[in-house]
């Protein structure tokens, strides 16, 4: 087992956090968390199941009764402190993240700051939960609308953003008076547990933020989706798992938020600034080694600039350094598992068998099974799996289109609808195409579209609900109408 060099060793927790206590599984079982770059075990973490999950839900229900009675300002102070502690411990949190997730250290630092920004934002936004007084049809009545916390929130999060996908749910929930039971991904529980430690240090009362770690996701998930005390289920992960969990939530009619998979197109028109388009497409494709839900999945380039684009894009990608996320100079880290690498290889092999050209990369690297080479594919067609499936790896397929109508049709030809990007210098086209794209988010000449201030989320099978921004509170609030008569 390797030891992480942290300034504050107290941030490396291996027990689950339930009702303000650090505890092991009832049966004492643990599971290993490994570093995807080296395969070394970093920690053995408590492997909880259904019984412990239900106890966490009950604790959350009890804790929320007094938390919801506090003023928004009182809750805000705790969240603000949580934010400050995340930033004070940014380096340690980043080291934990790179060790368990593999992303390069600079990206981990960036994610910690991004994750913290949700705590800061919702500390403020939680103070602005307004109601309404609605004019009535009868003179002696008043109709009042108030917003109330929805109740216990169950959250399930993925491994690709081990910090920010948690704060994006927990911060708004806690800000409005809800409590949270979180199941982080089995690959990356350590970042979640470090957040719990910092929440405790920030003064968050016991039972409000519970972290249930475990490898039996269906057993934990069955309780989170089935227990009637849970009023809201918020999921970030793949579309197939999201669909299953939504169906389970139907039995108790829970409100759901679903942040699911994507198949983001980048449309590059002939009137674009080509260098800007190349830099943008590379930025969105290779972040986290291609393992983000808003990573470019298909790059669509207009005929007349196609060859020039492929040439410039390939030249830049050829310069990328693949390696351990902790090593100086690394641009791209490993994929999360060897299974992920094998899936990426299958997609590349399928494209090549159907006529695609590999201009750089194209295979698992000699560094090890988790390291997939930064890859560019040209001469793509719509019968190839890369046109339909989420690649989740450092592979950039570059398609060709002949006019705007065809570009929009190709972009929308997917069941997903999370993020889309376009590069053009034509203002009229910007409006036309932005409106025609069936996506929850559109970046125009910009790919760094995420922040705590914007509504993040998708349409179609990419999900429902929005996280971040003033809209991000809605998912954790109920709207209650009160009719006052005899006035
Ligand atoms: P995943 O396989 O769907 O897993 C996501 C989470 O669900 C993990 O915590 C997993 O636990 C858990 N899970 C799996 N089966 C479950 C069950 N039956 N009951 C309860 N929980 C269950 O997704 P992933 O591979 O971790 O993440 C990558 C996916 O997330 C991609 O599709 C990506 O696009 C999507 N994503 C979307 C957004 C967005 O905002 N739209 C953001 C980030 C990622 P275990 O780890 O224990 O299996």
Boltz pocket constraint, residues with backbone or C-beta under 6 A from the ligand:
constraints:
  - pocket:
      binder: B
      contacts: [[A, 156], [A, 157], [A, 158], [A, 159], [A, 160], [A, 161], [A, 165], [A, 183], [A, 184], [A, 185], [A, 186], [A, 187], [A, 214], [A, 215], [A, 216], [A, 217], [A, 218], [A, 219], [A, 220], [A, 221], [A, 222], [A, 236], [A, 237], [A, 238], [A, 239], [A, 241], [A, 242], [A, 244], [A, 245], [A, 258], [A, 259], [A, 260], [A, 261], [A, 262], [A, 292], [A, 293], [A, 294], [A, 390], [A, 418], [A, 458], [A, 462], [A, 463]]
      max_distance: 6.0
